Amino acid sequence: MPYTTIASLRTARNTRLQESDYCMLSDYKTPAPDEEIQNAQMIIKGYRKTLRDLPAHVKVDGNGDAVLNSDGNIQTAGDVEIELPDKPFTF
C-alpha cells in the first residue's frame, strides 16, 4: 500500500508492530520444538526491526518534509516507493 505522509506510514507500521508484540513475550510458547521457536523469533525480530527502521528511510526535503513521487507517495532516498514488509507469519 502506498503512503502519502510519514504519519500514515507510522500508523500502519505501529499497527503491524502491535500485531506481532505477543510473539516477543518471554512466556509466549507454541507447540513447535524449541529450535523452530528460536528460528521463528529471529525472523520476527528482523521483521520488527525493519518496521521500526522504515521512517528513517523516507526521503525528506530541506524542511524535513517527505518527498513525494509523481504518484504522490513517499519514497526512499533511492527513489523507491515505501511499502511495509510482508508479514513473515500469520499473526
Phi and psi in radians as a Rosetta constraint file:
Dihedral C 1 N 2 CA 2 C 2 CIRCULARHARMONIC -1.332 0.35
Dihedral N 2 CA 2 C 2 N 3 CIRCULARHARMONIC 2.653 0.35
Dihedral C 2 N 3 CA 3 C 3 CIRCULARHARMONIC -2.137 0.35
Dihedral N 3 CA 3 C 3 N 4 CIRCULARHARMONIC 2.416 0.35
Dihedral C 3 N 4 CA 4 C 4 CIRCULARHARMONIC -1.810 0.35
Dihedral N 4 CA 4 C 4 N 5 CIRCULARHARMONIC -0.210 0.35
Dihedral C 4 N 5 CA 5 C 5 CIRCULARHARMONIC -2.458 0.35
Dihedral N 5 CA 5 C 5 N 6 CIRCULARHARMONIC 2.730 0.35
Dihedral C 5 N 6 CA 6 C 6 CIRCULARHARMONIC -1.135 0.35
Dihedral N 6 CA 6 C 6 N 7 CIRCULARHARMONIC -0.620 0.35
Dihedral C 6 N 7 CA 7 C 7 CIRCULARHARMONIC -1.074 0.35
Dihedral N 7 CA 7 C 7 N 8 CIRCULARHARMONIC -0.738 0.35
Dihedral C 7 N 8 CA 8 C 8 CIRCULARHARMONIC -1.195 0.35
Dihedral N 8 CA 8 C 8 N 9 CIRCULARHARMONIC -0.618 0.35
Dihedral C 8 N 9 CA 9 C 9 CIRCULARHARMONIC -1.115 0.35
Dihedral N 9 CA 9 C 9 N 10 CIRCULARHARMONIC -0.809 0.35
Dihedral C 9 N 10 CA 10 C 10 CIRCULARHARMONIC -1.130 0.35
Dihedral N 10 CA 10 C 10 N 11 CIRCULARHARMONIC -0.665 0.35
Dihedral C 10 N 11 CA 11 C 11 CIRCULARHARMONIC -1.081 0.35
Dihedral N 11 CA 11 C 11 N 12 CIRCULARHARMONIC -0.823 0.35
Dihedral C 11 N 12 CA 12 C 12 CIRCULARHARMONIC -1.125 0.35
Dihedral N 12 CA 12 C 12 N 13 CIRCULARHARMONIC -0.732 0.35
Dihedral C 12 N 13 CA 13 C 13 CIRCULARHARMONIC -1.083 0.35
Dihedral N 13 CA 13 C 13 N 14 CIRCULARHARMONIC -0.795 0.35
Dihedral C 13 N 14 CA 14 C 14 CIRCULARHARMONIC -1.096 0.35
Dihedral N 14 CA 14 C 14 N 15 CIRCULARHARMONIC -0.647 0.35
Dihedral C 14 N 15 CA 15 C 15 CIRCULARHARMONIC -1.083 0.35
Dihedral N 15 CA 15 C 15 N 16 CIRCULARHARMONIC -0.795 0.35
Dihedral C 15 N 16 CA 16 C 16 CIRCULARHARMONIC -1.098 0.35
Dihedral N 16 CA 16 C 16 N 17 CIRCULARHARMONIC -0.696 0.35
Dihedral C 16 N 17 CA 17 C 17 CIRCULARHARMONIC -1.107 0.35
Dihedral N 17 CA 17 C 17 N 18 CIRCULARHARMONIC -0.751 0.35
Dihedral C 17 N 18 CA 18 C 18 CIRCULARHARMONIC -1.111 0.35
Dihedral N 18 CA 18 C 18 N 19 CIRCULARHARMONIC -0.641 0.35
Dihedral C 18 N 19 CA 19 C 19 CIRCULARHARMONIC -1.104 0.35
Dihedral N 19 CA 19 C 19 N 20 CIRCULARHARMONIC -0.494 0.35
Dihedral C 19 N 20 CA 20 C 20 CIRCULARHARMONIC -1.845 0.35
Dihedral N 20 CA 20 C 20 N 21 CIRCULARHARMONIC 0.052 0.35
Dihedral C 20 N 21 CA 21 C 21 CIRCULARHARMONIC -0.968 0.35
Dihedral N 21 CA 21 C 21 N 22 CIRCULARHARMONIC -0.780 0.35
Dihedral C 21 N 22 CA 22 C 22 CIRCULARHARMONIC -1.078 0.35
Dihedral N 22 CA 22 C 22 N 23 CIRCULARHARMONIC -0.466 0.35
Dihedral C 22 N 23 CA 23 C 23 CIRCULARHARMONIC -1.161 0.35
Dihedral N 23 CA 23 C 23 N 24 CIRCULARHARMONIC -0.370 0.35
Dihedral C 23 N 24 CA 24 C 24 CIRCULARHARMONIC -1.698 0.35
Dihedral N 24 CA 24 C 24 N 25 CIRCULARHARMONIC -0.015 0.35
Dihedral C 24 N 25 CA 25 C 25 CIRCULARHARMONIC -1.218 0.35
Dihedral N 25 CA 25 C 25 N 26 CIRCULARHARMONIC 2.456 0.35
Dihedral C 25 N 26 CA 26 C 26 CIRCULARHARMONIC -1.120 0.35
Dihedral N 26 CA 26 C 26 N 27 CIRCULARHARMONIC -0.445 0.35
Dihedral C 26 N 27 CA 27 C 27 CIRCULARHARMONIC -1.704 0.35
Dihedral N 27 CA 27 C 27 N 28 CIRCULARHARMONIC 0.169 0.35
Dihedral C 27 N 28 CA 28 C 28 CIRCULARHARMONIC -1.318 0.35
Dihedral N 28 CA 28 C 28 N 29 CIRCULARHARMONIC 2.146 0.35
Dihedral C 28 N 29 CA 29 C 29 CIRCULARHARMONIC -2.251 0.35
Dihedral N 29 CA 29 C 29 N 30 CIRCULARHARMONIC 2.576 0.35
Dihedral C 29 N 30 CA 30 C 30 CIRCULARHARMONIC -2.174 0.35
Dihedral N 30 CA 30 C 30 N 31 CIRCULARHARMONIC 2.916 0.35
Dihedral C 30 N 31 CA 31 C 31 CIRCULARHARMONIC -1.333 0.35
Dihedral N 31 CA 31 C 31 N 32 CIRCULARHARMONIC 0.057 0.35
Dihedral C 31 N 32 CA 32 C 32 CIRCULARHARMONIC -1.350 0.35
Dihedral N 32 CA 32 C 32 N 33 CIRCULARHARMONIC 2.711 0.35
Dihedral C 32 N 33 CA 33 C 33 CIRCULARHARMONIC -1.058 0.35
Dihedral N 33 CA 33 C 33 N 34 CIRCULARHARMONIC 2.715 0.35
Dihedral C 33 N 34 CA 34 C 34 CIRCULARHARMONIC -0.933 0.35
Dihedral N 34 CA 34 C 34 N 35 CIRCULARHARMONIC -0.701 0.35
Dihedral C 34 N 35 CA 35 C 35 CIRCULARHARMONIC -1.102 0.35
Dihedral N 35 CA 35 C 35 N 36 CIRCULARHARMONIC -0.715 0.35
Dihedral C 35 N 36 CA 36 C 36 CIRCULARHARMONIC -1.164 0.35
Dihedral N 36 CA 36 C 36 N 37 CIRCULARHARMONIC -0.653 0.35
Dihedral C 36 N 37 CA 37 C 37 CIRCULARHARMONIC -1.100 0.35
Dihedral N 37 CA 37 C 37 N 38 CIRCULARHARMONIC -0.783 0.35
Dihedral C 37 N 38 CA 38 C 38 CIRCULARHARMONIC -1.090 0.35
Dihedral N 38 CA 38 C 38 N 39 CIRCULARHARMONIC -0.734 0.35
Dihedral C 38 N 39 CA 39 C 39 CIRCULARHARMONIC -1.096 0.35
Dihedral N 39 CA 39 C 39 N 40 CIRCULARHARMONIC -0.773 0.35
Dihedral C 39 N 40 CA 40 C 40 CIRCULARHARMONIC -1.111 0.35
Dihedral N 40 CA 40 C 40 N 41 CIRCULARHARMONIC -0.721 0.35
Dihedral C 40 N 41 CA 41 C 41 CIRCULARHARMONIC -1.132 0.35
Dihedral N 41 CA 41 C 41 N 42 CIRCULARHARMONIC -0.628 0.35
Dihedral C 41 N 42 CA 42 C 42 CIRCULARHARMONIC -1.144 0.35
Dihedral N 42 CA 42 C 42 N 43 CIRCULARHARMONIC -0.716 0.35
Dihedral C 42 N 43 CA 43 C 43 CIRCULARHARMONIC -1.114 0.35
Dihedral N 43 CA 43 C 43 N 44 CIRCULARHARMONIC -0.785 0.35
Dihedral C 43 N 44 CA 44 C 44 CIRCULARHARMONIC -1.148 0.35
Dihedral N 44 CA 44 C 44 N 45 CIRCULARHARMONIC -0.683 0.35
Dihedral C 44 N 45 CA 45 C 45 CIRCULARHARMONIC -1.057 0.35
Dihedral N 45 CA 45 C 45 N 46 CIRCULARHARMONIC -0.748 0.35
Dihedral C 45 N 46 CA 46 C 46 CIRCULARHARMONIC -1.121 0.35
Dihedral N 46 CA 46 C 46 N 47 CIRCULARHARMONIC -0.743 0.35
Dihedral C 46 N 47 CA 47 C 47 CIRCULARHARMONIC -1.045 0.35
Dihedral N 47 CA 47 C 47 N 48 CIRCULARHARMONIC -0.813 0.35
Dihedral C 47 N 48 CA 48 C 48 CIRCULARHARMONIC -1.160 0.35
Dihedral N 48 CA 48 C 48 N 49 CIRCULARHARMONIC -0.642 0.35
Dihedral C 48 N 49 CA 49 C 49 CIRCULARHARMONIC -1.117 0.35
Dihedral N 49 CA 49 C 49 N 50 CIRCULARHARMONIC -0.759 0.35
Dihedral C 49 N 50 CA 50 C 50 CIRCULARHARMONIC -1.027 0.35
Dihedral N 50 CA 50 C 50 N 51 CIRCULARHARMONIC -0.757 0.35
Dihedral C 50 N 51 CA 51 C 51 CIRCULARHARMONIC -1.071 0.35
Dihedral N 51 CA 51 C 51 N 52 CIRCULARHARMONIC -0.811 0.35
Dihedral C 51 N 52 CA 52 C 52 CIRCULARHARMONIC -1.125 0.35
Dihedral N 52 CA 52 C 52 N 53 CIRCULARHARMONIC -0.546 0.35
Dihedral C 52 N 53 CA 53 C 53 CIRCULARHARMONIC -1.433 0.35
Dihedral N 53 CA 53 C 53 N 54 CIRCULARHARMONIC -0.241 0.35
Dihedral C 53 N 54 CA 54 C 54 CIRCULARHARMONIC -0.898 0.35
Dihedral N 54 CA 54 C 54 N 55 CIRCULARHARMONIC -0.881 0.35
Dihedral C 54 N 55 CA 55 C 55 CIRCULARHARMONIC -1.020 0.35
Dihedral N 55 CA 55 C 55 N 56 CIRCULARHARMONIC -0.497 0.35
Dihedral C 55 N 56 CA 56 C 56 CIRCULARHARMONIC -1.222 0.35
Dihedral N 56 CA 56 C 56 N 57 CIRCULARHARMONIC -0.290 0.35
Dihedral C 56 N 57 CA 57 C 57 CIRCULARHARMONIC -1.648 0.35
Dihedral N 57 CA 57 C 57 N 58 CIRCULARHARMONIC -0.053 0.35
Dihedral C 57 N 58 CA 58 C 58 CIRCULARHARMONIC -1.225 0.35
Dihedral N 58 CA 58 C 58 N 59 CIRCULARHARMONIC 2.290 0.35
Dihedral C 58 N 59 CA 59 C 59 CIRCULARHARMONIC -1.304 0.35
Dihedral N 59 CA 59 C 59 N 60 CIRCULARHARMONIC 2.237 0.35
Dihedral C 59 N 60 CA 60 C 60 CIRCULARHARMONIC -2.142 0.35
Dihedral N 60 CA 60 C 60 N 61 CIRCULARHARMONIC 2.695 0.35
Dihedral C 60 N 61 CA 61 C 61 CIRCULARHARMONIC -1.554 0.35
Dihedral N 61 CA 61 C 61 N 62 CIRCULARHARMONIC -3.025 0.35
Dihedral C 61 N 62 CA 62 C 62 CIRCULARHARMONIC -1.077 0.35
Dihedral N 62 CA 62 C 62 N 63 CIRCULARHARMONIC -0.379 0.35
Dihedral C 62 N 63 CA 63 C 63 CIRCULARHARMONIC -1.606 0.35
Dihedral N 63 CA 63 C 63 N 64 CIRCULARHARMONIC -0.034 0.35
Dihedral C 63 N 64 CA 64 C 64 CIRCULARHARMONIC 1.494 0.35
Dihedral N 64 CA 64 C 64 N 65 CIRCULARHARMONIC 0.156 0.35
Dihedral C 64 N 65 CA 65 C 65 CIRCULARHARMONIC -1.542 0.35
Dihedral N 65 CA 65 C 65 N 66 CIRCULARHARMONIC 2.575 0.35
Dihedral C 65 N 66 CA 66 C 66 CIRCULARHARMONIC -1.114 0.35
Dihedral N 66 CA 66 C 66 N 67 CIRCULARHARMONIC 2.409 0.35
Dihedral C 66 N 67 CA 67 C 67 CIRCULARHARMONIC -1.501 0.35
Dihedral N 67 CA 67 C 67 N 68 CIRCULARHARMONIC 2.276 0.35
Dihedral C 67 N 68 CA 68 C 68 CIRCULARHARMONIC -1.771 0.35
Dihedral N 68 CA 68 C 68 N 69 CIRCULARHARMONIC 2.556 0.35
Dihedral C 68 N 69 CA 69 C 69 CIRCULARHARMONIC -1.436 0.35
Dihedral N 69 CA 69 C 69 N 70 CIRCULARHARMONIC -3.053 0.35
Dihedral C 69 N 70 CA 70 C 70 CIRCULARHARMONIC -1.141 0.35
Dihedral N 70 CA 70 C 70 N 71 CIRCULARHARMONIC -0.334 0.35
Dihedral C 70 N 71 CA 71 C 71 CIRCULARHARMONIC -1.563 0.35
Dihedral N 71 CA 71 C 71 N 72 CIRCULARHARMONIC -0.036 0.35
Dihedral C 71 N 72 CA 72 C 72 CIRCULARHARMONIC 1.495 0.35
Dihedral N 72 CA 72 C 72 N 73 CIRCULARHARMONIC 0.324 0.35
Dihedral C 72 N 73 CA 73 C 73 CIRCULARHARMONIC -1.905 0.35
Dihedral N 73 CA 73 C 73 N 74 CIRCULARHARMONIC 2.596 0.35
Dihedral C 73 N 74 CA 74 C 74 CIRCULARHARMONIC -1.230 0.35
Dihedral N 74 CA 74 C 74 N 75 CIRCULARHARMONIC 2.694 0.35
Dihedral C 74 N 75 CA 75 C 75 CIRCULARHARMONIC -2.425 0.35
Dihedral N 75 CA 75 C 75 N 76 CIRCULARHARMONIC 2.962 0.35
Dihedral C 75 N 76 CA 76 C 76 CIRCULARHARMONIC -1.491 0.35
Dihedral N 76 CA 76 C 76 N 77 CIRCULARHARMONIC 3.030 0.35
Dihedral C 76 N 77 CA 77 C 77 CIRCULARHARMONIC -1.064 0.35
Dihedral N 77 CA 77 C 77 N 78 CIRCULARHARMONIC -0.420 0.35
Dihedral C 77 N 78 CA 78 C 78 CIRCULARHARMONIC -1.535 0.35
Dihedral N 78 CA 78 C 78 N 79 CIRCULARHARMONIC 0.247 0.35
Dihedral C 78 N 79 CA 79 C 79 CIRCULARHARMONIC 1.083 0.35
Dihedral N 79 CA 79 C 79 N 80 CIRCULARHARMONIC 0.561 0.35
Dihedral C 79 N 80 CA 80 C 80 CIRCULARHARMONIC -1.818 0.35
Dihedral N 80 CA 80 C 80 N 81 CIRCULARHARMONIC 2.343 0.35
Dihedral C 80 N 81 CA 81 C 81 CIRCULARHARMONIC -1.096 0.35
Dihedral N 81 CA 81 C 81 N 82 CIRCULARHARMONIC 2.337 0.35
Dihedral C 81 N 82 CA 82 C 82 CIRCULARHARMONIC -1.392 0.35
Dihedral N 82 CA 82 C 82 N 83 CIRCULARHARMONIC 2.311 0.35
Dihedral C 82 N 83 CA 83 C 83 CIRCULARHARMONIC -2.392 0.35
Dihedral N 83 CA 83 C 83 N 84 CIRCULARHARMONIC 2.691 0.35
Dihedral C 83 N 84 CA 84 C 84 CIRCULARHARMONIC -1.273 0.35
Dihedral N 84 CA 84 C 84 N 85 CIRCULARHARMONIC 2.588 0.35
Dihedral C 84 N 85 CA 85 C 85 CIRCULARHARMONIC -1.185 0.35
Dihedral N 85 CA 85 C 85 N 86 CIRCULARHARMONIC 2.714 0.35
Dihedral C 85 N 86 CA 86 C 86 CIRCULARHARMONIC -1.141 0.35
Dihedral N 86 CA 86 C 86 N 87 CIRCULARHARMONIC 2.542 0.35
Dihedral C 86 N 87 CA 87 C 87 CIRCULARHARMONIC -1.190 0.35
Dihedral N 87 CA 87 C 87 N 88 CIRCULARHARMONIC 2.323 0.35
Dihedral C 87 N 88 CA 88 C 88 CIRCULARHARMONIC -1.299 0.35
Dihedral N 88 CA 88 C 88 N 89 CIRCULARHARMONIC -0.400 0.35
Dihedral C 88 N 89 CA 89 C 89 CIRCULARHARMONIC -2.507 0.35
Dihedral N 89 CA 89 C 89 N 90 CIRCULARHARMONIC 2.973 0.35
Dihedral C 89 N 90 CA 90 C 90 CIRCULARHARMONIC -1.472 0.35
Dihedral N 90 CA 90 C 90 N 91 CIRCULARHARMONIC 2.114 0.35
